[in-house]
Amino acid sequence: MTVAIQVEHAPLGSRALLYQDQGQHIRAAYDPDHLVEDEALALLYVQLPRLVTATVDVQRCGAPMA
């Protein structure tokens, strides 16, 4: 199973990571003041253990979330 992860960065205040799981598509935003992208992805793997056995396609967005 292939899962697409759309990664964006945005100022999230007290939250370091937000994500929306839609099955084969996950939208994630991390706050670069709290995490780097690798740490954000690692947290997603902890929160969504099915990613460990999935083929993951990480899509980085150029513009931060508003």
C-alpha positions as CSV (number, residue, x, y, z in Angstrom):
1,M,0.0,0.0,0.0
2,T,1.3,3.5,-0.9
3,V,0.6,6.4,1.3
4,A,1.1,10.0,0.2
5,I,2.2,12.4,2.9
6,Q,1.9,16.1,2.1
7,V,4.3,17.9,4.4
8,E,4.0,21.7,5.1
9,H,5.4,24.0,7.7
10,A,3.5,26.7,9.5
11,P,3.6,28.6,12.8
12,L,1.4,26.4,15.0
13,G,1.8,28.1,18.4
14,S,1.9,25.6,21.2
15,R,1.4,22.6,18.8
16,A,4.5,21.1,17.1
17,L,2.6,18.9,14.6
18,L,-0.9,18.7,13.2
19,Y,-2.1,16.0,10.7
20,Q,-5.2,14.9,8.9
21,D,-5.4,11.2,8.1
22,Q,-7.5,10.3,5.0
23,G,-6.3,6.8,4.6
24,Q,-3.9,6.8,1.6
25,H,-3.4,10.5,1.9
26,I,-2.1,12.3,5.0
27,R,-1.7,16.1,5.2
28,A,0.8,17.2,7.9
29,A,2.0,20.5,9.1
30,Y,4.8,21.1,11.6
31,D,6.1,24.2,13.3
32,P,9.8,24.7,12.3
33,D,10.3,26.6,15.6
34,H,9.7,23.2,17.4
35,L,10.7,20.5,15.0
36,V,12.6,19.8,11.8
37,E,10.9,17.8,9.1
38,D,12.6,14.5,10.0
39,E,11.3,14.8,13.5
40,A,7.8,15.6,12.3
41,L,7.8,12.5,10.0
42,A,9.1,10.4,12.9
43,L,6.2,11.6,15.1
44,L,3.8,10.6,12.3
45,Y,5.2,7.1,12.3
46,V,4.6,6.9,16.0
47,Q,1.0,8.1,15.7
48,L,0.3,6.1,12.6
49,P,2.1,2.7,12.9
50,R,0.7,1.4,9.6
51,L,3.2,3.7,7.9
52,V,6.0,1.4,9.0
53,T,5.0,-1.3,6.6
54,A,3.6,1.1,3.8
55,T,5.4,2.6,0.9
56,V,5.5,6.3,1.7
57,D,5.6,9.1,-0.9
58,V,6.5,12.4,0.9
59,Q,5.4,15.5,-1.0
60,R,6.9,18.7,0.3
61,C,4.9,21.9,-0.3
62,G,6.8,25.1,-1.2
63,A,4.4,27.5,0.5
64,P,3.5,27.2,4.2
65,M,-0.1,26.6,5.3
66,A,-2.0,29.8,6.1
